[in-house]
Amino acid sequence: MKKIIKKIGTSAGIIFNKEEMKILEADVGDLVDLGDIVIIKMKKSKLVVKVSKK
């Protein structure tokens, strides 16, 4: 399944594909697979979000 990235702090994030271990860039509005790990770069820290069905 795919999920649309909604705004979380900043518009850009990085998606790590567990199977291929490739780093894919993603922006708000992009479709991502459920279960992917999205790292949102904040000003001083990183927010790690697992894409779920919410």
ROSERO-119613 format. One record per atom (N, C-alpha, C): residue number from 0; residue in three letters; x, z, y. Coordinates in Angstrom, 1 decimal. Atoms other than C-alpha are relative to their C-alpha. Layout:
<nodes>
<node><n>NUM</n><res>ALA</res><px>X</px><pz>Z</pz><py>Y</py></node>
...
</nodes>
This chain:
<nodes>
<node><n>0</n><res>MET</res><px>0.8</px><pz>0.0</pz><py>-1.2</py></node>
<node><n>0</n><res>MET</res><px>0.0</px><pz>0.0</pz><py>0.0</py></node>
<node><n>0</n><res>MET</res><px>0.9</px><pz>0.0</pz><py>1.2</py></node>
<node><n>1</n><res>LYS</res><px>-0.7</px><pz>0.0</pz><py>-1.3</py></node>
<node><n>1</n><res>LYS</res><px>1.0</px><pz>-0.5</pz><py>3.6</py></node>
<node><n>1</n><res>LYS</res><px>-0.7</px><pz>0.9</pz><py>1.0</py></node>
<node><n>2</n><res>LYS</res><px>0.5</px><pz>-0.9</pz><py>-1.0</py></node>
<node><n>2</n><res>LYS</res><px>0.6</px><pz>1.9</pz><py>6.5</py></node>
<node><n>2</n><res>LYS</res><px>0.5</px><pz>-0.5</pz><py>1.4</py></node>
<node><n>3</n><res>ILE</res><px>-0.5</px><pz>0.4</pz><py>-1.4</py></node>
<node><n>3</n><res>ILE</res><px>0.8</px><pz>1.1</pz><py>10.3</py></node>
<node><n>3</n><res>ILE</res><px>0.6</px><pz>1.3</pz><py>0.6</py></node>
<node><n>4</n><res>ILE</res><px>-0.7</px><pz>-1.1</pz><py>-0.7</py></node>
<node><n>4</n><res>ILE</res><px>3.3</px><pz>3.3</pz><py>12.1</py></node>
<node><n>4</n><res>ILE</res><px>-0.7</px><pz>0.3</pz><py>1.3</py></node>
<node><n>5</n><res>LYS</res><px>0.6</px><pz>-0.4</pz><py>-1.2</py></node>
<node><n>5</n><res>LYS</res><px>1.7</px><pz>5.2</pz><py>14.8</py></node>
<node><n>5</n><res>LYS</res><px>1.0</px><pz>0.7</pz><py>0.9</py></node>
<node><n>6</n><res>LYS</res><px>-1.0</px><pz>-0.6</pz><py>-0.9</py></node>
<node><n>6</n><res>LYS</res><px>3.4</px><pz>6.7</pz><py>17.8</py></node>
<node><n>6</n><res>LYS</res><px>0.4</px><pz>1.4</pz><py>-0.4</py></node>
<node><n>7</n><res>ILE</res><px>-0.5</px><pz>-1.3</pz><py>0.3</py></node>
<node><n>7</n><res>ILE</res><px>5.6</px><pz>9.7</pz><py>16.9</py></node>
<node><n>7</n><res>ILE</res><px>1.2</px><pz>0.3</pz><py>0.9</py></node>
<node><n>8</n><res>GLY</res><px>-1.1</px><pz>-0.3</pz><py>-0.9</py></node>
<node><n>8</n><res>GLY</res><px>7.6</px><pz>10.9</pz><py>19.9</py></node>
<node><n>8</n><res>GLY</res><px>0.7</px><pz>-1.2</pz><py>0.6</py></node>
<node><n>9</n><res>THR</res><px>-0.6</px><pz>1.2</pz><py>-0.6</py></node>
<node><n>9</n><res>THR</res><px>9.4</px><pz>7.6</pz><py>20.3</py></node>
<node><n>9</n><res>THR</res><px>-0.5</px><pz>-1.2</pz><py>-0.8</py></node>
<node><n>10</n><res>SER</res><px>0.5</px><pz>1.2</pz><py>0.6</py></node>
<node><n>10</n><res>SER</res><px>8.6</px><pz>4.0</pz><py>19.5</py></node>
<node><n>10</n><res>SER</res><px>0.8</px><pz>-0.6</pz><py>-1.2</py></node>
<node><n>11</n><res>ALA</res><px>-0.9</px><pz>0.6</pz><py>1.0</py></node>
<node><n>11</n><res>ALA</res><px>11.5</px><pz>3.3</pz><py>17.2</py></node>
<node><n>11</n><res>ALA</res><px>0.3</px><pz>1.0</pz><py>-1.1</py></node>
<node><n>12</n><res>GLY</res><px>-0.4</px><pz>-0.8</pz><py>1.2</py></node>
<node><n>12</n><res>GLY</res><px>12.4</px><pz>4.6</pz><py>13.7</py></node>
<node><n>12</n><res>GLY</res><px>0.8</px><pz>-0.8</pz><py>-1.0</py></node>
<node><n>13</n><res>ILE</res><px>-0.7</px><pz>0.7</pz><py>1.0</py></node>
<node><n>13</n><res>ILE</res><px>14.4</px><pz>3.8</pz><py>10.7</py></node>
<node><n>13</n><res>ILE</res><px>-0.6</px><pz>0.3</pz><py>-1.3</py></node>
<node><n>14</n><res>ILE</res><px>0.6</px><pz>-0.2</pz><py>1.4</py></node>
<node><n>14</n><res>ILE</res><px>12.9</px><pz>3.3</pz><py>7.2</py></node>
<node><n>14</n><res>ILE</res><px>1.1</px><pz>-0.2</pz><py>-1.0</py></node>
<node><n>15</n><res>PHE</res><px>-1.0</px><pz>0.1</pz><py>1.1</py></node>
<node><n>15</n><res>PHE</res><px>15.1</px><pz>3.9</pz><py>4.2</py></node>
<node><n>15</n><res>PHE</res><px>-0.8</px><pz>-0.4</pz><py>-1.3</py></node>
<node><n>16</n><res>ASN</res><px>0.6</px><pz>0.4</pz><py>1.2</py></node>
<node><n>16</n><res>ASN</res><px>14.0</px><pz>1.9</pz><py>1.2</py></node>
<node><n>16</n><res>ASN</res><px>0.7</px><pz>0.6</pz><py>-1.2</py></node>
<node><n>17</n><res>LYS</res><px>-0.6</px><pz>-0.7</pz><py>1.1</py></node>
<node><n>17</n><res>LYS</res><px>14.7</px><pz>4.1</pz><py>-1.8</py></node>
<node><n>17</n><res>LYS</res><px>0.6</px><pz>-0.9</pz><py>-1.1</py></node>
<node><n>18</n><res>GLU</res><px>-0.4</px><pz>0.9</pz><py>1.1</py></node>
<node><n>18</n><res>GLU</res><px>14.9</px><pz>1.3</pz><py>-4.4</py></node>
<node><n>18</n><res>GLU</res><px>1.3</px><pz>-0.8</pz><py>0.4</py></node>
<node><n>19</n><res>GLU</res><px>-1.1</px><pz>0.9</pz><py>-0.4</py></node>
<node><n>19</n><res>GLU</res><px>17.3</px><pz>-1.0</pz><py>-2.5</py></node>
<node><n>19</n><res>GLU</res><px>1.0</px><pz>0.7</pz><py>0.9</py></node>
<node><n>20</n><res>MET</res><px>-0.9</px><pz>-0.8</pz><py>-0.9</py></node>
<node><n>20</n><res>MET</res><px>18.8</px><pz>1.7</pz><py>-0.2</py></node>
<node><n>20</n><res>MET</res><px>0.4</px><pz>-0.9</pz><py>1.2</py></node>
<node><n>21</n><res>LYS</res><px>-0.3</px><pz>0.8</pz><py>-1.2</py></node>
<node><n>21</n><res>LYS</res><px>18.6</px><pz>-0.8</pz><py>2.7</py></node>
<node><n>21</n><res>LYS</res><px>-0.6</px><pz>0.8</pz><py>1.2</py></node>
<node><n>22</n><res>ILE</res><px>0.5</px><pz>-0.6</pz><py>-1.2</py></node>
<node><n>22</n><res>ILE</res><px>18.1</px><pz>0.4</pz><py>6.2</py></node>
<node><n>22</n><res>ILE</res><px>-0.8</px><pz>-1.0</pz><py>0.8</py></node>
<node><n>23</n><res>LEU</res><px>0.8</px><pz>0.9</pz><py>-0.7</py></node>
<node><n>23</n><res>LEU</res><px>15.2</px><pz>-1.3</pz><py>7.9</py></node>
<node><n>23</n><res>LEU</res><px>-0.5</px><pz>0.6</pz><py>1.3</py></node>
<node><n>24</n><res>GLU</res><px>0.5</px><pz>-0.5</pz><py>-1.3</py></node>
<node><n>24</n><res>GLU</res><px>14.3</px><pz>-1.0</pz><py>11.6</py></node>
<node><n>24</n><res>GLU</res><px>-1.5</px><pz>-0.2</pz><py>0.1</py></node>
<node><n>25</n><res>ALA</res><px>1.4</px><pz>0.1</pz><py>-0.1</py></node>
<node><n>25</n><res>ALA</res><px>10.7</px><pz>-0.4</pz><py>12.4</py></node>
<node><n>25</n><res>ALA</res><px>-0.5</px><pz>0.5</pz><py>1.4</py></node>
<node><n>26</n><res>ASP</res><px>0.6</px><pz>-0.5</pz><py>-1.2</py></node>
<node><n>26</n><res>ASP</res><px>8.6</px><pz>0.0</pz><py>15.5</py></node>
<node><n>26</n><res>ASP</res><px>-1.4</px><pz>0.4</pz><py>-0.2</py></node>
<node><n>27</n><res>VAL</res><px>1.4</px><pz>-0.4</pz><py>0.1</py></node>
<node><n>27</n><res>VAL</res><px>5.2</px><pz>1.4</pz><py>16.2</py></node>
<node><n>27</n><res>VAL</res><px>-0.8</px><pz>-1.3</pz><py>-0.2</py></node>
<node><n>28</n><res>GLY</res><px>0.8</px><pz>1.1</pz><py>0.3</py></node>
<node><n>28</n><res>GLY</res><px>2.6</px><pz>-0.9</pz><py>14.8</py></node>
<node><n>28</n><res>GLY</res><px>0.5</px><pz>-0.8</pz><py>-1.2</py></node>
<node><n>29</n><res>ASP</res><px>-0.5</px><pz>0.6</pz><py>1.2</py></node>
<node><n>29</n><res>ASP</res><px>4.8</px><pz>-2.1</pz><py>11.9</py></node>
<node><n>29</n><res>ASP</res><px>-0.6</px><pz>0.5</pz><py>-1.2</py></node>
<node><n>30</n><res>LEU</res><px>0.6</px><pz>-0.5</pz><py>1.2</py></node>
<node><n>30</n><res>LEU</res><px>3.5</px><pz>-1.9</pz><py>8.4</py></node>
<node><n>30</n><res>LEU</res><px>1.1</px><pz>0.5</pz><py>-0.9</py></node>
<node><n>31</n><res>VAL</res><px>-1.0</px><pz>-0.6</pz><py>0.9</py></node>
<node><n>31</n><res>VAL</res><px>5.5</px><pz>0.3</pz><py>6.0</py></node>
<node><n>31</n><res>VAL</res><px>-0.7</px><pz>0.4</pz><py>-1.3</py></node>
<node><n>32</n><res>ASP</res><px>0.6</px><pz>-0.5</pz><py>1.3</py></node>
<node><n>32</n><res>ASP</res><px>5.0</px><pz>1.3</pz><py>2.3</py></node>
<node><n>32</n><res>ASP</res><px>-0.2</px><pz>1.5</pz><py>0.0</py></node>
<node><n>33</n><res>LEU</res><px>0.2</px><pz>-1.4</pz><py>0.1</py></node>
<node><n>33</n><res>LEU</res><px>3.5</px><pz>4.6</pz><py>1.6</py></node>
<node><n>33</n><res>LEU</res><px>1.1</px><pz>0.6</pz><py>-0.9</py></node>
<node><n>34</n><res>GLY</res><px>-1.1</px><pz>-0.7</pz><py>0.8</py></node>
<node><n>34</n><res>GLY</res><px>6.2</px><pz>7.1</pz><py>0.4</py></node>
<node><n>34</n><res>GLY</res><px>1.3</px><pz>-0.3</pz><py>0.6</py></node>
<node><n>35</n><res>ASP</res><px>-1.3</px><pz>0.3</pz><py>-0.6</py></node>
<node><n>35</n><res>ASP</res><px>8.9</px><pz>5.5</pz><py>2.6</py></node>
<node><n>35</n><res>ASP</res><px>0.4</px><pz>1.2</pz><py>0.9</py></node>
<node><n>36</n><res>ILE</res><px>-0.4</px><pz>-1.1</pz><py>-0.9</py></node>
<node><n>36</n><res>ILE</res><px>11.0</px><pz>8.0</pz><py>4.6</py></node>
<node><n>36</n><res>ILE</res><px>0.3</px><pz>-0.7</pz><py>1.4</py></node>
<node><n>37</n><res>VAL</res><px>-0.2</px><pz>0.5</pz><py>-1.3</py></node>
<node><n>37</n><res>VAL</res><px>10.9</px><pz>7.3</pz><py>8.3</py></node>
<node><n>37</n><res>VAL</res><px>0.8</px><pz>1.1</pz><py>0.9</py></node>
<node><n>38</n><res>ILE</res><px>-0.8</px><pz>-0.9</pz><py>-0.8</py></node>
<node><n>38</n><res>ILE</res><px>13.6</px><pz>8.9</pz><py>10.5</py></node>
<node><n>38</n><res>ILE</res><px>-0.2</px><pz>-0.4</pz><py>1.5</py></node>
<node><n>39</n><res>ILE</res><px>0.3</px><pz>0.2</pz><py>-1.4</py></node>
<node><n>39</n><res>ILE</res><px>12.5</px><pz>9.1</pz><py>14.2</py></node>
<node><n>39</n><res>ILE</res><px>1.2</px><pz>0.7</pz><py>0.8</py></node>
<node><n>40</n><res>LYS</res><px>-1.1</px><pz>-0.6</pz><py>-0.8</py></node>
<node><n>40</n><res>LYS</res><px>15.5</px><pz>9.6</pz><py>16.5</py></node>
<node><n>40</n><res>LYS</res><px>-0.5</px><pz>0.6</pz><py>1.3</py></node>
<node><n>41</n><res>MET</res><px>0.4</px><pz>-0.7</pz><py>-1.2</py></node>
<node><n>41</n><res>MET</res><px>14.8</px><pz>12.2</pz><py>19.1</py></node>
<node><n>41</n><res>MET</res><px>1.2</px><pz>0.1</pz><py>0.9</py></node>
<node><n>42</n><res>LYS</res><px>-1.1</px><pz>-0.1</pz><py>-0.9</py></node>
<node><n>42</n><res>LYS</res><px>16.9</px><pz>13.0</pz><py>22.1</py></node>
<node><n>42</n><res>LYS</res><px>1.2</px><pz>0.9</pz><py>-0.6</py></node>
<node><n>43</n><res>LYS</res><px>-1.1</px><pz>-0.9</pz><py>0.5</py></node>
<node><n>43</n><res>LYS</res><px>18.9</px><pz>15.9</pz><py>20.5</py></node>
<node><n>43</n><res>LYS</res><px>0.0</px><pz>0.2</pz><py>-1.5</py></node>
<node><n>44</n><res>SER</res><px>0.1</px><pz>-0.3</pz><py>1.4</py></node>
<node><n>44</n><res>SER</res><px>17.7</px><pz>15.9</pz><py>16.9</py></node>
<node><n>44</n><res>SER</res><px>-0.7</px><pz>-1.2</pz><py>-0.7</py></node>
<node><n>45</n><res>LYS</res><px>0.7</px><pz>1.0</pz><py>0.7</py></node>
<node><n>45</n><res>LYS</res><px>16.1</px><pz>13.8</pz><py>14.2</py></node>
<node><n>45</n><res>LYS</res><px>-1.2</px><pz>0.6</pz><py>-0.7</py></node>
<node><n>46</n><res>LEU</res><px>1.2</px><pz>-0.5</pz><py>0.6</py></node>
<node><n>46</n><res>LEU</res><px>12.6</px><pz>14.1</pz><py>12.9</py></node>
<node><n>46</n><res>LEU</res><px>-0.2</px><pz>-0.9</pz><py>-1.2</py></node>
<node><n>47</n><res>VAL</res><px>0.2</px><pz>0.8</pz><py>1.2</py></node>
<node><n>47</n><res>VAL</res><px>12.2</px><pz>13.0</pz><py>9.3</py></node>
<node><n>47</n><res>VAL</res><px>-1.5</px><pz>0.1</pz><py>-0.5</py></node>
<node><n>48</n><res>VAL</res><px>1.4</px><pz>0.0</pz><py>0.4</py></node>
<node><n>48</n><res>VAL</res><px>8.7</px><pz>11.9</pz><py>8.3</py></node>
<node><n>48</n><res>VAL</res><px>-0.2</px><pz>-0.8</pz><py>-1.2</py></node>
<node><n>49</n><res>LYS</res><px>0.4</px><pz>0.7</pz><py>1.2</py></node>
<node><n>49</n><res>LYS</res><px>7.4</px><pz>10.9</pz><py>4.9</py></node>
<node><n>49</n><res>LYS</res><px>-1.4</px><pz>-0.6</pz><py>0.2</py></node>
<node><n>50</n><res>VAL</res><px>1.3</px><pz>0.6</pz><py>-0.3</py></node>
<node><n>50</n><res>VAL</res><px>4.7</px><pz>8.3</pz><py>5.3</py></node>
<node><n>50</n><res>VAL</res><px>-1.0</px><pz>0.3</pz><py>-1.1</py></node>
<node><n>51</n><res>SER</res><px>1.1</px><pz>-0.4</pz><py>0.9</py></node>
<node><n>51</n><res>SER</res><px>1.5</px><pz>9.5</pz><py>3.7</py></node>
<node><n>51</n><res>SER</res><px>-1.3</px><pz>-0.6</pz><py>0.3</py></node>
<node><n>52</n><res>LYS</res><px>1.3</px><pz>0.6</pz><py>-0.2</py></node>
<node><n>52</n><res>LYS</res><px>-2.2</px><pz>8.6</pz><py>3.5</py></node>
<node><n>52</n><res>LYS</res><px>-0.7</px><pz>0.6</pz><py>1.2</py></node>
<node><n>53</n><res>LYS</res><px>0.8</px><pz>-0.6</pz><py>-1.2</py></node>
<node><n>53</n><res>LYS</res><px>-3.1</px><pz>10.7</pz><py>6.6</py></node>
<node><n>53</n><res>LYS</res><px>-0.4</px><pz>-1.0</pz><py>1.0</py></node>
</nodes>
